[in-house]
Amino acid sequence: MKNKLSFIGIFLASILLTSCGNSQWSWWDSGNVSIDKFISQNDAMDALEASSRNYSLATKSNYRYSYNTFYKDYLGKFSTETDSNVSSSISTEIKKFTNNVTYSHSLNDREEAFLNAKSVSSITTDIYLVTQPDMSILKRTLTDYGYGEKVCNDSSIAYGSDEIFKRNLSIGSTLSASDINWTSATFGFSKNNDVIIETMSTTTGTYTVKFNDLQLKTFITNSYTLYRLKPIVTEAGKTEYMMDYSYRKIERWIGSSIFDEPLNEPFLLEKSEAITEYSTNELGAYDLTHLPSVN
């Protein structure tokens, strides 16, 4: 892992941006995600390595995830009681405070429709990570299933080093260059000199219809991810990068009917999308008197 960026072009672009202040871009702007200018693979890797070192700078993250399946629709009258359409979503906001407290709030909605039956759930989860004097981290989890009282559980996270401590309380991305398959990636500058990295892949598989054990021909799964890295100035005065936005989409398509006949157009069997946004705005100290107590 390199200690500093080696490419002068990115360094100069970063200086220009940071000297103009935050008016040149917004942490929460998800529109600036298109590659506009060339960057070499080595420079893109250097930027991602810098971002992986700066994961602890994030003070807030927003995560949104959706997942849908359409197997029951695809099978139609050939569906069984174990085939279903699924619709689920998760939204999570995490905040990191200056007094080593991290708080996350999540909402998880899920609906599953079978041939006749139906399952629904809506669960809210609040998690508090609070540093303790005995060199441990208190993890307090409150779960609300939408009826009755919230369920509260406590656990303890021990840490034996500053790095373990920092990683437990930090919320930023630790993705590094070694995590990327660069042979199936594109990379470059956006119009305002953010570094954009995209990865793509396609895999194949087979799907078996439970009705009469009919085995279909190949379906394909398309996967796409995008990472956006912002230029930042660290406390040491160095210009580096930090990931502030990521997007992932996975889709599974099939091109034939259950009788292995070609369809006029592919049918979407599954789809998932996930977006994460990061901010570095300082949140101050968390008021521990607001920490929920165990009933």
Stockholm file with secondary structure:
# STOCKHOLM 1.0

chainA/1-295         MKNKLSFIGIFLASILLTSCGNSQWSWWDSGNVSIDKFISQNDAMDALEASSRNYSLATKSNYRYSYNTFYKDYLGKFSTETDSNVSSSISTEIKKFTNNVTYSHSLNDREEAFLNAKSVSSITTDIYLVTQPDMSILKRTLTDYGYGEKVCNDSSIAYGSDEIFKRNLSIGSTLSASDINWTSATFGFSKNNDVIIETMSTTTGTYTVKFNDLQLKTFITNSYTLYRLKPIVTEAGKTEYMMDYSYRKIERWIGSSIFDEPLNEPFLLEKSEAITEYSTNELGAYDLTHLPSVN
#=GR chainA/1-295 SS CCSSCCCHHHHHHHHHHHHTCGGGCCTTCCSCCCCCBCCCHHHHHHHHHHHHHTGGGCCEEEEEEEEEEEHHHHHGGGCCTTCCEEEEEEEEEEEEETTTEEEEEEEEEEEEECSSCEEEEEEEEEEEEEEETTTEEEEEEEEECSSSSCEEEEEEEECSSHHHHHHHHCCSCCCCGGGSCGGGEEEEECTTSCEEEEEEEEEEEEEEETGGGEEEEEEEEEEEEEEEEEEEECTTSCEEEEEEEEEEEEEEEEEECTTSCEEEEEEEEEEEEEEEEEECCCCCCCCGGGSCCCC
#=GC SS_cons         CCSSCCCHHHHHHHHHHHHTCGGGCCTTCCSCCCCCBCCCHHHHHHHHHHHHHTGGGCCEEEEEEEEEEEHHHHHGGGCCTTCCEEEEEEEEEEEEETTTEEEEEEEEEEEEECSSCEEEEEEEEEEEEEEETTTEEEEEEEEECSSSSCEEEEEEEECSSHHHHHHHHCCSCCCCGGGSCGGGEEEEECTTSCEEEEEEEEEEEEEEETGGGEEEEEEEEEEEEEEEEEEEECTTSCEEEEEEEEEEEEEEEEEECTTSCEEEEEEEEEEEEEEEEEECCCCCCCCGGGSCCCC
//
